[in-house]
Amino acid sequence: MSLKSEYILRFFVYIILVTSALLLYINLENQINMILSATIVVLSIGALMAHNRDSKQKMILNSIYDQGTKLYNRQYFIAELNTTYERARRYDSPLSLLLIRVENLEDFKSKQKDIVLREIGKYMLNHARNSDTVSRYSDDTVVILFPRTDYLHAQIAKDRFQKGLLGLTFNVDKKPIFKFTTIQNSKEEDVDEFLVRVFDLA
């Protein structure tokens, strides 16, 4: 092989080696880009799923809790009452309810009304049993559902809540006026009749 032919061959080998290196670099770069892109996609999907999960959890919480008091709301209370009441009838067990109404709530200004409701909710959450369902039934009314509790023991609980709420310091212009009503279920009435009797007595 002549010297000229050898130089030409070396030149082509050099070109092939450089081209291969460039192709390898491009492929490696593409692989890195693909990996980075895939990582970004996975992280984005994870963030989206976490956001959707948080939004769903927030939606669920908003659907069962009252925002002003952090107690259960009326819809949740009605659902829980229906379930608990039917269970009480099936097993012939007592069920009682305590209704607490703030008689003068409308006399408070908006911000002071929020303070009163927030303090009531905080106290009820800290002092109710885990088995009790404490709910805000209406603007001025909180109800506590006592499963497997007769009237006598519900009255004891009522006295305890009454003493505690009357002793609270609300830091508002006037003291809230409370009305407490306790009632037990009856074998002869269904849940709707029970609720009517509750609010007739309240």
C-alpha positions in Angstrom: 0.0 0.0 0.0 1.4 3.4 -1.0 1.9 6.2 1.6 -0.9 8.2 0.0 -3.3 5.3 0.2 -2.4 4.7 3.8 -3.1 8.4 4.6 -6.5 8.2 2.8 -7.4 5.0 4.8 -6.4 6.6 8.1 -8.4 9.6 7.2 -11.5 7.5 6.5 -10.9 5.5 9.8 -10.6 8.8 11.6 -13.8 10.1 10.0 -15.6 6.8 11.0 -14.3 7.0 14.6 -15.3 10.7 15.0 -18.7 10.0 13.4 -19.2 7.0 15.7 -18.2 9.1 18.7 -20.7 11.8 17.7 -23.4 9.3 17.2 -22.7 7.7 20.5 -22.7 11.2 22.2 -26.0 12.1 20.5 -27.6 8.8 21.5 -26.3 9.2 25.0 -27.6 12.8 25.1 -31.0 11.6 23.7 -31.1 8.9 26.4 -30.3 11.4 29.1 -33.0 13.7 27.6 -35.4 10.8 27.5 -34.6 9.9 31.1 -35.0 13.5 32.2 -38.2 13.9 30.3 -39.6 10.7 31.8 -38.5 11.8 35.2 -40.3 15.2 34.7 -43.4 13.4 33.5 -43.4 11.0 36.4 -42.9 13.9 38.9 -45.7 15.9 37.2 -48.1 12.9 37.3 -47.1 12.4 41.0 -47.7 16.1 41.8 -51.0 16.0 39.9 -52.1 12.9 41.8 -51.1 14.4 45.1 -53.0 17.6 44.3 -56.1 15.6 43.2 -55.9 13.5 46.4 -55.6 16.7 48.5 -58.4 18.3 46.7 -60.5 15.2 47.1 -59.7 15.0 50.8 -60.5 18.7 51.2 -63.8 18.2 49.3 -64.7 15.2 51.6 -63.8 17.2 54.7 -65.8 20.2 53.5 -68.8 17.9 52.8 -69.0 16.6 56.4 -67.6 19.4 58.6 -68.9 22.8 59.5 -66.2 25.4 58.8 -67.2 27.8 61.6 -67.1 25.3 64.5 -65.1 22.4 63.0 -67.9 20.1 64.2 -69.8 17.8 61.9 -72.4 19.5 59.8 -76.1 18.9 59.6 -76.0 16.5 56.6 -73.5 14.3 58.4 -75.5 14.4 61.6 -78.7 13.3 59.8 -76.9 10.4 58.1 -75.3 9.3 61.4 -78.6 9.7 63.2 -80.4 7.5 60.8 -77.8 4.7 61.0 -77.5 4.9 64.8 -81.2 5.1 65.4 -81.9 2.0 63.3 -79.2 0.2 65.1 -80.6 1.2 68.4 -84.1 -0.1 67.4 -82.7 -3.3 66.0 -80.8 -4.1 69.2 -83.3 -2.5 71.6 -80.6 -0.2 73.0 -81.1 3.4 74.3 -80.1 6.4 72.3 -80.2 10.0 73.6 -79.6 13.4 72.1 -78.5 16.7 73.7 -79.5 19.9 71.9 -77.7 23.1 72.8 -79.1 26.3 71.5 -77.5 29.8 71.8 -80.6 31.8 72.4 -79.1 35.2 71.8 -76.7 34.4 68.9 -78.3 36.9 66.6 -77.5 39.7 69.1 -73.8 39.4 68.3 -72.0 41.1 65.5 -70.6 38.9 62.8 -67.0 38.6 64.1 -68.2 38.0 67.7 -70.7 35.4 66.5 -67.8 33.6 64.9 -65.8 33.7 68.1 -68.7 32.3 70.1 -69.3 29.5 67.7 -65.6 28.7 67.4 -65.2 28.5 71.2 -68.3 26.3 71.5 -66.9 24.0 68.9 -63.5 23.8 70.5 -65.0 23.0 73.9 -67.3 20.3 72.5 -64.5 18.6 70.6 -62.3 18.5 73.6 -64.9 17.2 76.0 -67.2 14.8 74.0 -66.6 11.1 74.0 -65.1 9.4 70.9 -68.4 7.5 70.5 -70.5 10.7 70.5 -71.4 12.6 67.4 -71.2 16.4 67.9 -72.7 18.4 65.0 -73.8 22.0 64.2 -77.4 21.5 63.3 -78.2 25.1 62.4 -76.8 28.6 62.9 -77.5 28.7 66.6 -77.8 25.0 67.5 -75.4 22.2 68.3 -76.6 18.6 68.8 -74.8 15.7 70.4 -75.8 12.1 69.6 -75.2 9.7 72.5 -75.4 6.1 71.3 -76.2 3.4 73.9 -77.0 6.1 76.4 -80.2 6.4 78.4 -81.9 9.6 79.5 -80.3 9.6 83.0 -76.8 9.3 81.7 -77.5 11.9 79.0 -78.7 14.3 81.7 -75.4 13.7 83.5 -73.5 14.6 80.3 -75.8 17.6 79.8 -75.0 18.9 83.3 -71.3 18.5 82.5 -71.5 20.4 79.2 -73.7 23.1 80.7 -71.3 23.7 83.5 -68.4 23.9 81.1 -70.0 26.1 78.5 -71.3 28.5 81.1 -67.8 28.8 82.6 -66.1 29.7 79.3 -64.7 33.1 78.7 -65.7 34.2 75.2 -64.1 37.7 75.1 -67.2 39.3 73.5 -69.5 42.1 74.5 -72.1 39.9 76.2 -72.4 36.4 77.5 -74.1 33.8 75.3 -77.4 32.5 76.7 -77.7 28.7 76.3 -80.7 26.4 76.4 -80.1 22.7 76.9 -82.6 20.0 76.0 -82.1 16.3 76.5 -84.2 13.5 75.0 -84.2 9.7 74.7 -85.5 7.6 71.8 -88.7 5.6 72.1 -89.6 2.2 70.6 -92.8 3.5 69.2 -91.4 6.3 67.0 -89.2 6.3 63.9 -86.3 8.7 63.4 -88.3 11.4 61.9 -90.8 11.4 64.7 -87.9 11.4 67.1 -86.5 14.6 65.5 -89.9 16.3 65.6 -90.2 15.6 69.3 -86.6 16.9 69.9 -87.4 20.3 68.3 -90.9 20.5 69.9 -89.2 20.3 73.3 -86.3 22.7 72.4 
